[in-house]
Amino acid sequence: MSRFDGYFLRQLLVLFGFFTLVLVGVFWITRSVSLFDRVISGGQSAFVFLEFTALTLPTLIRTVMPMAVFAAAVYATNRLSRESEMTVMLATGSSPWRLARAVLMFGLSAGLMMAVISVFLRPASVERLEQRQAEVAGDVTAQLLNEGEFLHPADGVTVYISRIDLDGTLHEVFVSDRRDTVNPVSYSSTTAYLVNQASGIHLVMLDGVALRFDQQGNTLSSTLFEDAAYDVSELTNNTGTDNRSREAIPTIELIRDRDTVAETDDHSLGQLVDELHQRFSWIAICIAVALVGYSTLMLGSFSRFGLWPQILGAFTILVLLEGVRGFVSPVVIEDPRLWVLLYLPAILGVVVSGLFLTIAGRPFFRRVQQSRNSAIASA
């Protein structure tokens, strides 16, 4: 590696880190607002919010990495061209292909980081996140301990607690159980306690009244009680399935035990094949977008009027590649044998980059470009 390659590569890596940090921060703020509201309104602590945020970071980083790679390649190439460093290297005999070596190494470095995130970290974080979400959803105690709100821990059940003391005493408690539509019942008491016993979690209510409505007889009966226990353990039952999402399945299982996973987790073979190759296609797209950003700007290396047309063109190509990625995924899910289509955007990006570098390196193109610039300047 020459000194210029090392210099160019350092510029790319520094800018990549900067753009990644900025994009992750923007996306994190956008998503964390709704996440914070859901977690806190569910009676969980701020620590749970931080845990959930940490578990979503691999997915967030994977989403923004191709954009950060592209932005770094475009910005670094534009700055070197604007400061004439790229022009000097081209004047000394270095071709655009030769200067692309640092960009290729940068793309490979970003692809390696993407491989660790996409193949290993993201599936593990999604699996852990789903486990913790199931645990939080089953924590009925935290769901109930919200004062001044009408809570719905289960379908047909409404709970209201006016005030909660520091010692755990609940004041002005109201419980409405409409799961039995024929004989709905409601409880109200002045004080209550949540008691965790071997048989489960019970809401022990003191000095209250129970109202039961009999629809058949169209009668309402009331019962005064000094103490009554309401079993809230059954509210924690998870009515959903234990199937893992595709994103939570480890990559090694998608490779070795795909048929078994499809049967146990209720996913089609096409969905699993799509998920597996999506993880590897993210690696290839990092290399492709780096080359696209660099090669497109090299088409305007000899213009003294800025590279904004080339920057706009590079961004347009990036959008088109993303559009192709969104188009091929449903095709692969429908027919898993067409999995190679998932790598089509990366292949197209590399082919376009090679074409642009070939055009930028041709002496005829340079002379035509210089003639156009001279004509514009003389006019």
N, C-alpha and C positions, 0 to 999 in steps of 0.2 A: 504494500500500500504506500503510495506516494504521500508527500506532505500535504498536497492539495486534497487528496482523497480523505485523509484524516481530518483536515480542517472542514471540508464539506460535510463529512459524516457527523462531526461534533455539532455543527450548526443544525443539522437535521434532527439529531437526538434531543438537543436542548429545546428546539421549537416544538418537537413532538411532545415532550414532557409538559411544556407550557400549555399547548392547546388541549392536551388530555385533561390537565387539571382544570382548565376553564370550562370545558364542556361537561366534565363530570360534575363540577359545582353547579352549573346551570340546571342540568337534568336532575341532580339530587334535590335541589331546592324545590323544583316543580313537583317531584314525586313525594317528597317528605311531608309536604303540607297535608295531603290527603291521608298519608300513612299515619302521621302523628294524630290526626283527628280520630281515625279508626281505633288506634291503640289506646289512646287516653280515654276516649268515650267508652271503651270496653272495660274500663276499670284497671288497666295495666299501668305499670310504672314507666318512668322515662327510661329506665335501664332496658326494658323490653323493646322500646322504640329504638334505642341505639343498637340493640342486638339485631333487630329486623333490618335496620339500615345497613349494618355491616354485611349481613347475608345477601342483601340485594346489590352490593357493590360489584361483584364479578359480572353480573348480568349488565349492569350499567356501563362498566368499563368496556365490555365487549361491544356494546352498542356504539360507543363513541370512538373507539380506536380507529376504525377505517377513516372516519372524518378527520381525526387528528393527524393521521399519517398523510392524508391528502393535503391538508392545510399546511403541514410542515414542509412537504415537498414543494408546493407552490410558493410559499412565502420565502423559503431559503433560495430557491432558484431565481425568483424575482429580485431578491435583494442582491445576490451575487451579480446578476446581470446589470442592475441599476448602478452598482458600484464598480462596474467594468472588470471585476475579477474574472467573470466567466468569459468576457470578451478577450482578455489577455491570454487565458488558457487556450482558447480557440485559435488565437493568432499565432501562438507558439507551436501549433501543429496538433494539438489534442482534438480529437473528433468528439462529437456528441456521444457516440457509443463509448468512447474511452471515459468521458466524464460521468457517464451513467453508472460506472462501477460503484461509486459511493452510494448512489441512490439504491442500487440493487442490494448492497450490503445493509443499508438502512431498512429496506423492505423485508429482508430476511430476518433482521433483528426484531422488527415489529411482529413478523409472523411467528417467531419463536415465542415471544411474549403472549401472543394471541393463542398459540397452541396450549400453553400452560393454563391459560384462563378458560378457553373454550372446551378443551378436552377433559380437564381435571377439576379446576376450581369451581367453575359454574355448576356442573352437575352436583357436586358435593354441597355447595351452598344452597341450591334450590331444594335438594332433598332435606337438608337440615331445616330450611325455612318452612317447608310444608309440615314437618314434624312439630315444630314450635307453634305454628299456626293452629294445628289440631289441638295441641295442649292448651293454648290460650282459649280456643273456642270451647274447650271442655271445662275451663276454670269458671264454674258458675259462681263461686264465691266472689271473685273479682267483678263479675258481671253484675252482681246484685248490690255491691257496696258503692252505689252512686246516689248521693242524697239529692232530693229535689227533682228527680227525673222519673218519668214513666218508662220502665225498662221492659224488654220483651226477650227474656232468656230462651224461650221456646215458643213454638207456634201455639197460640191459644192461651198463653200465660202472660199476665201483666203484673209487674211488681212496682210499688212506689214506697220509698222511704223518705220521710220528711227530714230527719236529722240523724247523724251518726256521731256518737261520742268517741273520745279517744280510747276509752276502755272497751269499745266494740258494741256498746248498747245502741240498739236501733229504736228510734222513736216514730210514732205515728205510721205504722206499717199497714199497707194495703196489698192484698194478693187476690187476683182474679184468675181462676182456672176455668177456661172454657173448652178444654179438650174433650170433655163429655158434653156434647151439644144438647143432649136431652136434659141433663141435670147439671147445669153449670153451678159453680160454687165460688163464693168470695169470702175472704177473711179480712178483718181489720182489728188491729190491737194497738194499745198505747205504747207498749214496749215489746221488743223481741230480741232474740240472740241467734246467731248462727253457731250451731254445735256440730262439731265433726266427731262422729262416733264410728265404731267398727262397722255398723250397719249402713253407714253413709252420712251425708250431710243433711241436717235437719234445721229448719227454721222454727225455733221454739217461740211462740207468741204468748204473751201474758195479758190478761184482762182485756178480752176482746169479744167479738161476735162473729159467728159464721152464718152466712146467708146462702140458702140453697133453693134454687128455683126448679120446680117440677113442671115441665111443659105439658105432660099428659094431663095432670090434674089442674094445671094453671094455678098452682099455689106456690107461695114463698114462705119457707120456714126459716126461723132464726134461732140460733143457739148461742147463749152466753157461756163463755168459758173463762176459767181462771188461767188455764194454760192449755195450749194445743201445739202439736208438732206437725209440721208440713214437710214432707220429704222432698228435698230439692235435688237429690242425687240423680234421679231419672232425667232431670233436665240436662245433665251433662252427656247423655248418650249421644253418640255421633251417628246421625242418620245417613251420613254420606258413606262413600265407599273408601276402602283402604288402598285403592289403586294409585300408583305413583303417576305423576305427569311424565310426559316424554322427556322434559328438560331435567327431571330429577334422576333419571336412570343412568348409572355409570356407563362410561363409554365401553369398558371391557365387556359389560353384559350385552350391549348392543352389537358387539362384534361376535361374541362366542355363543350367547344363548338368546338370539333374537326371537326364535320361535317360542321358546318358553316364556319370555317376557311378554310377547304379544298375547299369549293365552292368559297369563296370571294378572297382567295389568290392563287387560281389555283395550289394547291398541292394535290397529291394523298393521300388517307388515309394511305397507307403504309409508305409514307415519313413522315407524321406527327407522326405516332406511333413510327417509328424508331427514330425520333428526341426526342420525349418525353422520351423514355426509355434509349436512349443514355445518356441523362443528369443524370439519376439516376445510370446508370451502371458505370459512371466515379467515383461515390462515392464508389461503391463496389470494383472497381479495385484498389483503393488506399489501402484498407485494405488487399486485396489479395497480392499485390506486396510487402508490408511490411513483411507479414508472409513468403512469398517465399524467400525473401532475407535473413531473419533470419534463417529459418529452413534449407535451403540448406547449410549454413555455419556450422550449428550445426552437420552435418554429419562428418565434419572434425575437431571437437573440440579436439580430442585426438591425432591428428597428430602433430609431432614436426617439420614437413617439410613444414609448411605453408598451407594456405587455398586457394591457387590460383586455384587448380582444382575445388574446390567448388564455388569459385567466378565466374569462367568461366561457370560452370553449371547453376548457378543462372541467369547469364546474358542470357544464351541460353533459359532457361525457360521463361524469360521475353519476349524475341523476339518471341517465339512460341505463347505466350498468345496474344501479339499484332497482330500476324498473324491471330489468330482465330477471334479477334475482327473485323479485316478487312474483313474476310470471311462471317461472319454472317449478317452483315448490309445489303447487297443486298438481302439476303434471306428474311429478315423481310420486306423490302420494297416491295418485290414481294408478300408476304403473311403475313399481319399484325398479324394473329393469332399465328405466331411463335415468338412473341416478347420476350418470355422467353429466346430465344437463345442469346439475347444480354447480358444476365448475365452469360452465359456459361464460358467465360474466368475467371471471378471472382470466380465462383464455382470451376472450375478446379484448380485455384491457391490455394484456401483454402484446397481442397482435397489433392493436392500434398504436401502442407505444413503439414497437419495432418499426412500424410504417412511418411514424412521425420522425423517429431518429434517423431513419434512412433518408427521408426528404431533407431534414435539417443538415445532414452531413454531405449532401451532394454539392460539388462546386458549382454546377449549373444553377441550382436553386440559390446559392449564395450570390452569384453574379446578378441574377434577376432581381433578387431582393435589394441588393445594393443599388442597382440601376433605378429601381422604383423610389428608393429613399432619396437618391440624388435628384431625380426629377421633381419630387415633391419639394425638396429644399430649394431648388433653383426657381421653382414657380413662386 
